[in-house]
Amino acid sequence: MGAELVGPEQARADDVVLAWEGEDVIAVRLPQLSDSLDHILAAMERQQGMPLADLDRKTKQAVVRTLEARGAFSVRHGVETVAGALGVSRFTVYNYLNREKDA
């Protein structure tokens, strides 16, 4: 997901500092989640071999399930971002998500 390792002395407030036996040894700087979602969507396009908007409905539903498993919808505006990439409405993405939960 594009994390960066930095020394604990360089850690910012939103970095994750890892300690070993009570001593800080390294900090993990995570990318902004919205940037990660863009990377995930680009990887899925490469995997599918075409723009996500050109996929059929069944494949788009599978993409939404995969994205949900990866936490894409916990990102602010995640549904809107995914809907744009898939070429569907937010309502359609919510339907795909609800359909999976009902199944």
C-alpha positions, 0 to 999 in steps of 0.5 A: 500500500506504499508505506514508508519506514522512517526513524522513530525520531522522524515520526509524525503524529499520524505515523505508527511507531513500533517498539521492541522491548519498550524502545521505539525502533521504527516508524511506519508512515502510511499513505493517505487512504484516498491515495491508496484507493487510487492505487488499488483501482489502477491495479484492478484495471491492469488486472482486468486489462481494460477500464473498470467502466467497460466491465460487465455488471457481474464483473463490476459486482466482483470488483466491488466485493474485492474493494470492500474486502480491501477496505475501500469503502472505509475511505472518505468518498470511497463509494463516490470514487469507486462509482466514478471508476466503474462508470456507475452511480453511487446508488448502484455501488450501494446496491452491489454492497447490499446485494452481497450482504443479503446473499 
